[in-house]
Structure formats: structure tokens, C-alpha cells
Amino acid sequence: MRPRRKKPKFNWTPVLIAALVLNLGLGLFYSPLTAVTKARVVGVKPDDMVGVRTVLKSIEGKPALQINGNNLSSLMLYNTAFETVTFEANPFGRAVVTVTYRNPVGRLSGAPGTYLAEDGTIYQSKEVLTGLPLIQISQASQERDGTIVGRIPTSALAYLAQELPSIADGENGTVMYADDGGLILVLGGAEIKLGQAVQLEAKLNSLRKLMDADPELLSKVLVLNLYAPEKPAARFRKPSN
């Protein structure tokens, strides 16, 4: 008769450890002891602090692990002047909110407090910013697109706005988006037609070469056509009597 084999003993250790970890995790997830009691705000300007504090009130008393940092950051992006918002919290009741602002390169004509960022984003700010090129978008273009940021090449406008000061020796100038979809620079009273938002670097290089050859060019020219940067055409001002 064969000897009866003993049944192996069940090892409860892994189960007990898993249960302990689960209970500990649930405790941290629901425990009011981990609620955020103090949030430090970094990078926010005084005029925008009230709005940030209002959003932070929504997490008062919430355990840290129940706070979705991405959702909270998205709520704070109600302020279009904010480029990024990051939120970090720990189980010890401390949190940090870090904000970075958009970098303005132009101000929109006829829209006080509305600016163009270097990435082409249109945004609003409570600050009054000066010393920026004027961005002028024809009303017809805005109505046709429905919004300022429809088909209008805002990234091209931003690129030109950033290049203007170096071209015009510090003059702010104006960047225009015309009814026909063409881009125009206004510098020193001269109208520089660039056409569609293509070959912009080549067109600006052509303009620089012309101005290097004749530093007084803008005071002489009424209209400078750079649609074909290798073949610029100019209409000069009539000499004053």
C-alpha cells in the first residue's frame, strides 16, 4: 500500500503582504491626514494670484492621492497668458504650483490686452505691454475665418514680429495680414509686401541686403514688393518740392 502524500501547506505570507499594502494604499487614498493644507505658488504675477487661489480652493480637504494634477493644471489654464502649469503634491499636506507665462512678441491692433506669443498663440493679459510690434489683421479676414486663429498664419506673424526690431534698428513697426491673405510690413513709412507666408526667411534676407546697400531705403520707398525675393521691385516716393 502506497504511503499517503501530505498536502502542501498554503503559504499565506504573500496574501497577507498584499492585503497590508492594499489597506495601506486605501488608507492613504482616503485619509484626511494627507489632505493638502499648504500650496506654494511659484511664478505667478500678483494680478493673476486671485484666480490661481480660487482654483486651489477646490482641493482643500482632499487627500493628496485623490488630486488629479493634470486636471487641476488644466483648470488653471483658464488664464490664456499661462503657457504651462504644473502641480505637485505629497502625502504630507504640501503642494507646489509652478506657472510659466507666454512670451509676447506683438500686440493686436484694436484689441487692448490681447497679444501674440512667440509660438503664434493669441492670448490676453492683464498687463499693459509696450515696446512691441503692432499686429494688424484685417476685419474681413477675421470675419471670413470666424476666429482670429482660423486659417490666419499666426505663427508667420509671430516670426515676422520677432524679426522686425533687428531689421528696423529697434523700430517696432507693424505686421499686417491683408484681405488678400498677403503679409505686409510697415517700417519707416514704407510698405513692404511679402505676399503669402512662404520663403519668409529669404524675403527678409533680401530686405536686409537692400537696406545694407542703402541705409536710407525706407525713407525713399513707398512700396517695396518682395513676393519674389530674388527680384525685388520698388515704387519710390515723389520728391518733395
Secondary structure, DSSP 8 states (H G I E B T S, - for coil): ------------HHHHHHHHHHHHHHHHHH-GGGB--EEEEES--HHHHHHHHHHHGGGTT-BGGG--HHHHHHHHTTSTTEEEEEEEE-TTSEEEEEEEE--EEEEETT-TTEEEETTS-EEE-SS---S--EEEE-HHHHHHHSSTTSSS-HHHHHHHHHHHHHHTTT---EEEE-TTS-EEEEETTEEEEEESSSSHHHHHHHHHHHHHH-TTHHHHEEEEE-SSTTS-EEEE-----
